[in-house]
Amino acid sequence: VSPVSVCVQENAHFIVVDMVLEMLENAKWTLSLDQWRSTMDTNCLMCKERHKSSAQESSPQKQTFRLHRHKVKYSRVDPRRERYKRRHLDEDMKMSHRETHPCVEQQTQDKAEEEAGKDEPKHQMKTLSVLSTDKMTTSILCSSCSYQLPGTENVAVSSDSLTEEIRQRTRMRGSLSWAPPRFQIIFTVQPTHRRSEVVASQHFLCAGCGTEVEPRYIKKLRYCEYLGRYFCDCCHSGSEAVIPGRVLSCWDFGRYPVSDFSKQLLDSVWQQPLFDLTCVGKNLYSKVKELDRFREVQDQLLGIKKLLKACRLSQSVLAELEHLPAHLREQSNLFSMDDLQKVKKGQLVPQAKAVLQSAITHVENCELCLARGFICEFCREKDIIFPFQTDICKRCPECKACFHKKCFVVKKCPKCARIQSRKDRRNESMKSDT
């Protein structure tokens, strides 16, 4: 599989999330623009009304007195020096405000009073005023451009098809020659190849970070037994781990060098039931006697568990059964790497046998459980047998009745014969009625 297709398959959801976030941010900008627009309209109306009321209430004498005080105040300083300072201050404010707010510009305020005459200094107070609504909208939309991940500047995104847009944007995770390792469970052992061939297939790039390596330095790269790739020192610190493929193929629990990514992955799945021995590692039961012995005990536990759940006096035995992992109590042939290692060390089989013996003791001494047992109809002995006793009991595949293994004869089940005779009598009675 090419790196591009791997990136496309794995990272489509990231790009969809980015596009959704982009739409949400645009909606937030629109809402904030509406709020700002309404606030500015309200402020403008209030300012106009305030100026009108102040102009009507002020008398010419007060205005003359105010102008006189203003003249006295400005006459105490040098007008040329003050104009020079204000001009440079206004230029600095204008440049800084243009950088942070492209929608705002500096404008000059008109003279407060024109009646002051020619002797009045030509001082103008600088303030910030807001542009029109159209300019504000244009600047906001220009500033809120869509987010792009690194490495996508040259990717042309088509607006005709959303699928095509997602496919093109998902190339950002790697490059055409490299893609970072992905989370995967490998059930086989990596084949052995020459170092130069593997590094050449990696395009002389580290499999973990994509760092380019010169051909003369490939001997310094470190091999990952789990992924079958070479990594640099930053991505491979010399950690060791049990390789699932070696356990399933040759029951090898040795620790082999793996990359940091593989070490983290294998540690995270160590106790997860991911290995069904009916699909992977089919030959393990024939190779490992301890594992085959545990399968027999597990089958008996799964059978007796149904009987214990129907008994109201079996709470203590069910509590002991809870000490086993949940997947071992619910389904057979499903193991985690931790379970297989416990079988290897001889810890899991004794634990399961102890729970099974406690459950059998309860069934033999409980009247409610004995009432759900079977009596062999071939030999008519008085001993009660149960389906979980696989060593002495045989179940009919048709009616599920239990018999002794030594007594059972195929296609001569007494219960199946009774069922068939009832069907025949029913059919004859229906024919006679018609």
C-alpha positions as CSV (number, residue, x, y, z in Angstrom):
1,V,0.0,0.0,0.0
2,S,1.4,3.4,-0.9
3,P,2.0,6.0,1.7
4,V,-0.5,8.3,0.0
5,S,-3.3,5.8,0.2
6,V,-2.4,5.1,3.9
7,C,-2.6,8.8,4.7
8,V,-5.9,9.2,2.9
9,Q,-7.5,6.3,4.7
10,E,-6.3,7.2,8.1
11,N,-6.6,11.0,8.3
12,A,-9.8,11.8,6.5
13,H,-11.6,12.4,9.9
14,F,-8.9,14.9,10.9
15,I,-9.6,17.0,7.8
16,V,-13.3,16.8,8.3
17,V,-12.9,18.0,11.9
18,D,-10.8,20.9,10.6
19,M,-13.4,21.9,8.1
20,V,-16.2,21.8,10.7
21,L,-14.1,23.9,13.0
22,E,-13.5,26.4,10.2
23,M,-17.2,26.7,9.6
24,L,-17.9,27.2,13.3
25,E,-15.2,29.9,13.5
26,N,-16.8,31.7,10.6
27,A,-20.1,31.6,12.3
28,K,-18.6,33.0,15.5
29,W,-17.1,35.8,13.5
30,T,-20.4,36.6,12.0
31,L,-22.2,36.7,15.3
32,S,-19.5,38.9,16.9
33,L,-19.7,41.2,13.8
34,D,-23.5,41.6,14.3
35,Q,-23.0,42.4,18.0
36,W,-20.3,44.9,17.3
37,R,-22.5,46.5,14.6
38,S,-25.4,47.0,17.0
39,T,-23.2,48.3,19.8
40,M,-21.6,50.9,17.5
41,D,-24.9,52.1,16.1
42,T,-26.2,52.6,19.7
43,N,-23.1,54.5,20.7
44,C,-23.2,56.7,17.7
45,L,-26.9,57.6,18.4
46,M,-26.1,58.4,22.0
47,C,-23.1,60.6,21.0
48,K,-25.2,62.6,18.5
49,E,-28.0,63.2,21.0
50,R,-25.5,64.2,23.7
51,H,-23.8,66.7,21.3
52,K,-27.1,68.2,20.3
53,S,-28.3,68.7,23.9
54,S,-25.0,70.2,24.9
55,A,-25.0,72.6,22.0
56,Q,-28.5,73.8,22.8
57,E,-27.8,74.2,26.5
58,S,-24.5,76.0,26.3
59,S,-24.6,79.9,25.9
60,P,-22.3,82.1,23.9
61,Q,-20.8,83.5,27.1
62,K,-19.8,80.0,28.4
63,Q,-18.3,79.2,25.0
64,T,-16.3,82.4,25.0
65,F,-15.1,81.7,28.5
66,R,-14.1,78.1,27.5
67,L,-12.2,79.4,24.5
68,H,-10.5,82.0,26.6
69,R,-9.3,79.3,29.1
70,H,-8.2,77.1,26.2
71,K,-6.1,80.0,24.8
72,V,-4.5,80.6,28.1
73,K,-3.6,76.9,28.5
74,Y,-2.0,76.6,25.2
75,S,-0.1,79.8,25.5
76,R,2.1,78.4,28.2
77,V,3.8,75.9,25.9
78,D,5.8,76.1,22.6
79,P,3.2,75.5,19.8
80,R,5.9,74.2,17.3
81,R,7.3,71.6,19.8
82,E,3.8,70.4,20.7
83,R,2.9,70.0,17.0
84,Y,6.1,67.9,16.4
85,K,5.3,65.6,19.3
86,R,1.7,65.1,18.3
87,R,2.6,64.4,14.7
88,H,5.0,61.6,15.6
89,L,2.7,60.1,18.2
90,D,-0.1,60.0,15.7
91,E,2.1,58.2,13.1
92,D,3.1,55.5,15.7
93,M,-0.5,54.9,16.7
94,K,-1.5,54.7,13.1
95,M,1.1,52.1,12.2
96,S,0.4,49.9,15.3
97,H,-3.3,50.0,14.9
98,R,-3.1,49.0,11.2
99,E,-1.0,46.0,12.1
100,T,-3.5,44.7,14.8
101,H,-6.8,46.0,13.4
102,P,-7.0,46.2,9.6
103,C,-10.6,47.4,9.9
104,V,-9.8,50.5,11.9
105,E,-7.9,53.7,10.8
106,Q,-7.0,57.0,12.4
107,Q,-8.9,60.1,11.5
108,T,-8.5,63.6,12.7
109,Q,-11.2,65.3,14.8
110,D,-12.5,68.7,13.6
111,K,-11.8,71.8,15.6
112,A,-14.1,72.1,18.5
113,E,-14.8,75.7,17.9
114,E,-14.3,77.8,14.7
115,E,-15.1,81.0,16.5
116,A,-11.7,81.2,18.2
117,G,-10.2,83.1,15.3
118,K,-6.7,83.1,13.7
119,D,-4.9,83.5,17.0
120,E,-6.1,80.0,18.1
121,P,-3.3,77.3,17.8
122,K,-4.1,74.8,15.2
123,H,-4.1,71.7,17.5
124,Q,-6.1,68.7,16.4
125,M,-7.0,65.9,18.8
126,K,-6.5,62.5,17.2
127,T,-9.1,59.7,17.8
128,L,-9.9,56.3,16.5
129,S,-13.0,56.0,14.4
130,V,-14.6,52.9,12.9
131,L,-14.9,52.3,9.2
132,S,-18.1,51.6,7.4
133,T,-19.9,48.2,7.7
134,D,-18.8,47.0,4.3
135,K,-15.2,47.6,5.0
136,M,-15.4,45.9,8.3
137,T,-17.0,42.8,6.8
138,T,-14.4,42.6,4.1
139,S,-11.5,42.9,6.5
140,I,-12.8,40.3,8.9
141,L,-13.4,37.8,6.1
142,C,-9.9,38.4,4.8
143,S,-8.3,38.0,8.2
144,S,-10.2,34.8,9.0
145,C,-8.8,32.7,6.2
146,S,-9.1,28.9,6.4
147,Y,-6.5,26.9,8.3
148,Q,-4.0,24.8,6.4
149,L,-1.7,22.1,7.9
150,P,2.0,22.2,7.0
151,G,2.9,20.8,3.6
152,T,-0.4,21.7,1.9
153,E,0.5,25.0,0.2
154,N,0.8,23.4,-3.2
155,V,-2.3,21.2,-2.9
156,A,-5.1,22.6,-5.1
157,V,-8.4,22.0,-3.3
158,S,-11.4,21.6,-5.5
159,S,-14.7,23.1,-4.3
160,D,-16.8,20.9,-6.6
161,S,-16.6,17.7,-4.6
162,L,-16.2,17.4,-0.8
163,T,-14.7,13.9,-1.2
164,E,-12.0,15.2,-3.5
165,E,-11.2,18.0,-1.1
166,I,-10.8,15.6,1.8
167,R,-8.7,13.2,-0.3
168,Q,-6.3,15.9,-1.3
169,R,-6.0,17.5,2.2
170,T,-5.3,14.1,3.8
171,R,-1.9,14.0,2.1
172,M,-0.7,16.4,4.8
173,R,0.2,13.6,7.4
174,G,3.2,12.4,5.5
175,S,4.7,12.8,2.0
176,L,4.7,10.7,-1.2
177,S,7.8,8.8,0.0
178,W,7.1,8.5,3.8
179,A,4.3,8.0,6.2
180,P,4.6,7.6,10.0
181,P,3.8,4.2,11.5
182,R,0.2,3.5,12.3
183,F,-1.5,1.6,15.1
184,Q,-1.8,-2.1,13.9
185,I,-1.6,-5.5,15.3
186,I,0.7,-7.8,13.4
187,F,0.2,-11.6,13.9
188,T,3.1,-12.8,11.9
189,V,6.9,-12.7,12.2
190,Q,8.6,-10.2,10.0
191,P,10.7,-11.8,7.2
192,T,14.5,-11.3,7.3
193,H,16.0,-9.1,4.6
194,R,19.3,-7.3,4.1
195,R,19.6,-3.9,5.9
196,S,20.4,-2.1,2.6
197,E,17.3,-3.5,0.9
198,V,15.0,-2.5,3.8
199,V,16.5,1.0,4.1
200,A,16.2,1.5,0.3
201,S,12.6,0.5,0.4
202,Q,12.2,3.2,3.1
203,H,13.7,5.8,0.7
204,F,16.6,6.2,3.1
205,L,14.2,7.8,5.6
206,C,13.6,7.0,9.3
207,A,10.4,5.0,9.6
208,G,9.4,6.9,12.7
209,C,10.1,10.6,12.0
210,G,11.0,10.7,8.3
211,T,14.6,12.0,8.8
212,E,16.7,11.5,5.7
213,V,19.8,9.3,6.3
214,E,22.8,9.1,4.0
215,P,23.7,5.7,2.7
216,R,27.0,5.6,4.5
217,Y,25.2,6.0,7.9
218,I,22.6,3.3,7.5
219,K,24.6,1.0,9.9
220,K,23.7,3.3,12.7
221,L,19.9,2.8,12.2
222,R,18.2,0.4,14.7
223,Y,15.9,-2.4,13.6
224,C,12.3,-2.9,15.0
225,E,11.4,-6.6,15.2
226,Y,7.7,-5.8,15.4
227,L,7.4,-3.5,12.4
228,G,10.3,-4.8,10.4
229,R,11.6,-1.3,9.8
230,Y,14.7,0.8,10.6
231,F,14.6,3.8,13.0
232,C,16.9,6.5,14.1
233,D,18.2,6.9,17.6
234,C,15.5,9.4,18.5
235,C,12.7,7.0,17.5
236,H,14.4,3.8,18.8
237,S,15.9,4.0,22.3
238,G,16.7,0.2,22.5
239,S,13.5,-0.9,24.2
240,E,12.6,-4.6,24.2
241,A,9.2,-6.3,24.1
242,V,7.5,-9.6,23.5
243,I,6.6,-10.0,19.8
244,P,3.0,-11.4,19.3
245,G,3.9,-13.0,16.0
246,R,6.6,-15.1,17.6
247,V,4.3,-16.2,20.4
248,L,1.6,-17.3,18.0
249,S,3.9,-19.1,15.6
250,C,6.5,-20.8,17.8
251,W,5.5,-20.0,21.4
252,D,8.5,-17.7,21.8
253,F,8.2,-15.2,24.7
254,G,11.7,-13.8,24.3
255,R,12.1,-10.0,24.3
256,Y,13.3,-8.4,21.1
257,P,14.4,-4.8,20.3
258,V,11.5,-2.6,19.2
259,S,11.0,1.1,18.4
260,D,9.5,3.5,21.0
261,F,6.3,3.5,19.0
262,S,6.0,-0.3,18.9
263,K,6.9,-0.5,22.6
264,Q,4.1,1.9,23.5
265,L,1.7,0.0,21.2
266,L,2.5,-3.4,22.6
267,D,2.3,-2.2,26.2
268,S,-1.2,-0.8,25.6
269,V,-2.5,-4.0,24.2
270,W,-0.8,-6.4,26.6
271,Q,-3.9,-7.2,28.6
272,Q,-6.5,-6.8,25.8
273,P,-8.1,-10.0,24.4
274,L,-7.2,-9.6,20.8
275,F,-5.9,-13.1,19.8
276,D,-8.5,-15.7,18.8
277,L,-6.6,-19.0,18.5
278,T,-9.2,-20.3,16.1
279,C,-8.1,-17.7,13.6
280,V,-4.4,-17.0,14.5
281,G,-2.1,-19.6,16.0
282,K,-4.3,-22.5,15.1
283,N,-1.4,-25.0,15.8
284,L,-0.7,-23.8,19.3
285,Y,-3.1,-26.3,20.9
286,S,-1.3,-29.2,19.4
287,K,2.1,-27.8,20.2
288,V,1.5,-26.6,23.7
289,K,0.0,-29.2,26.1
290,E,-0.5,-26.7,28.9
291,L,-2.6,-24.6,26.6
292,D,-4.7,-27.5,25.5
293,R,-5.2,-28.5,29.2
294,F,-6.5,-25.0,29.9
295,R,-8.9,-25.2,27.0
296,E,-10.5,-28.3,28.6
297,V,-10.8,-26.7,32.0
298,Q,-12.3,-23.5,30.4
299,D,-14.9,-25.5,28.5
300,Q,-16.0,-27.1,31.8
301,L,-16.1,-23.7,33.5
302,L,-18.3,-22.2,30.7
303,G,-20.7,-25.1,31.1
304,I,-21.0,-25.1,34.9
305,K,-21.4,-21.3,34.9
306,K,-24.8,-21.6,33.3
307,L,-25.8,-24.0,36.0
308,L,-24.5,-21.7,38.8
309,K,-26.3,-18.7,37.5
310,A,-29.6,-20.5,37.7
311,C,-29.0,-21.4,41.4
312,R,-29.7,-18.8,44.1
313,L,-27.3,-20.4,46.5
314,S,-24.1,-20.1,44.4
315,Q,-23.1,-16.5,45.2
316,S,-19.8,-17.5,46.9
317,V,-18.8,-19.7,43.9
318,L,-19.6,-17.0,41.4
319,A,-17.5,-14.6,43.4
320,E,-14.5,-17.0,43.1
321,L,-15.2,-17.2,39.3
322,E,-14.9,-13.4,39.1
323,H,-11.2,-13.7,39.9
324,L,-10.6,-14.9,36.3
325,P,-10.4,-12.3,33.5
326,A,-13.9,-11.5,32.1
327,H,-13.1,-12.7,28.5
328,L,-12.0,-16.1,29.8
329,R,-15.3,-16.5,31.6
330,E,-17.4,-15.5,28.6
331,Q,-15.7,-16.9,25.5
332,S,-13.3,-19.7,24.7
333,N,-10.2,-19.5,22.5
334,L,-9.9,-15.7,23.1
335,F,-6.7,-14.7,24.9
336,S,-4.5,-11.7,25.6
337,M,-0.7,-11.8,25.6
338,D,-0.8,-11.6,29.4
339,D,-3.0,-14.8,29.5
340,L,-0.7,-16.7,27.2
341,Q,2.3,-15.7,29.3
342,K,0.5,-16.9,32.4
343,V,-0.1,-20.2,30.7
344,K,3.6,-20.4,29.8
345,K,4.5,-19.8,33.4
346,G,2.0,-22.4,34.7
347,Q,-0.1,-19.9,36.6
348,L,-3.4,-19.8,34.7
349,V,-4.3,-23.6,34.7
350,P,-4.0,-24.1,38.5
351,Q,-6.1,-21.0,39.1
352,A,-8.8,-22.2,36.7
353,K,-8.8,-25.8,38.2
354,A,-9.2,-24.4,41.7
355,V,-12.3,-22.5,40.7
356,L,-13.7,-25.5,38.8
357,Q,-13.2,-27.8,41.8
358,S,-15.0,-25.3,44.0
359,A,-17.9,-25.1,41.6
360,I,-18.2,-29.0,41.2
361,T,-18.3,-29.3,45.0
362,H,-21.2,-26.9,45.2
363,V,-23.1,-28.7,42.5
364,E,-22.7,-32.1,44.1
365,N,-24.0,-30.8,47.5
366,C,-26.8,-28.5,46.2
367,E,-30.3,-30.0,45.7
368,L,-31.3,-27.2,43.3
369,C,-28.3,-28.0,41.0
370,L,-28.8,-31.8,41.3
371,A,-32.4,-31.4,40.2
372,R,-31.1,-30.0,36.8
373,G,-28.9,-33.0,36.1
374,F,-29.4,-35.9,33.7
375,I,-29.7,-39.7,34.2
376,C,-28.3,-41.9,31.5
377,E,-31.2,-43.6,29.7
378,F,-29.0,-46.4,28.3
379,C,-27.7,-47.9,31.5
380,R,-30.3,-46.4,33.9
381,E,-27.8,-45.9,36.7
382,K,-28.7,-43.7,39.6
383,D,-25.7,-41.3,39.3
384,I,-26.5,-37.8,38.0
385,I,-24.4,-36.4,35.2
386,F,-24.1,-32.9,33.9
387,P,-23.1,-31.4,30.5
388,F,-19.9,-29.8,31.9
389,Q,-18.5,-33.3,32.8
390,T,-16.9,-33.7,29.4
391,D,-14.7,-36.5,30.5
392,I,-17.6,-38.9,31.3
393,C,-20.6,-37.3,29.6
394,K,-21.7,-37.2,26.0
395,R,-24.5,-35.0,24.6
396,C,-26.8,-35.8,21.8
397,P,-26.3,-33.3,19.0
398,E,-30.1,-33.3,18.3
399,C,-31.9,-33.2,21.6
400,K,-28.9,-32.1,23.8
401,A,-29.6,-34.9,26.3
402,C,-26.7,-36.3,28.3
403,F,-25.5,-39.9,28.5
404,H,-22.4,-41.7,29.6
405,K,-19.7,-41.7,26.9
406,K,-19.4,-45.5,27.1
407,C,-23.1,-46.0,26.8
408,F,-24.0,-43.5,24.1
409,V,-24.8,-44.9,20.6
410,V,-25.1,-42.6,17.6
411,K,-28.6,-42.4,16.0
412,K,-30.1,-44.5,18.9
413,C,-30.9,-41.7,21.4
414,P,-34.0,-42.7,23.4
415,K,-35.1,-39.1,23.8
416,C,-34.9,-38.5,20.0
417,A,-37.0,-41.7,19.5
418,R,-39.7,-40.5,21.9
419,I,-39.8,-37.1,20.1
420,Q,-40.1,-38.8,16.8
421,S,-42.9,-41.2,18.0
422,R,-44.9,-38.2,19.3
423,K,-44.6,-36.5,15.9
424,D,-45.8,-39.7,14.2
425,R,-48.8,-40.1,16.4
426,R,-49.7,-36.4,15.9
427,N,-49.6,-36.8,12.2
428,E,-51.7,-39.9,12.3
429,S,-54.3,-38.2,14.4
430,M,-54.5,-35.3,12.0
431,K,-55.0,-37.6,9.1
432,S,-57.8,-39.5,10.8
433,D,-59.6,-36.3,11.7
434,T,-59.5,-35.2,8.1
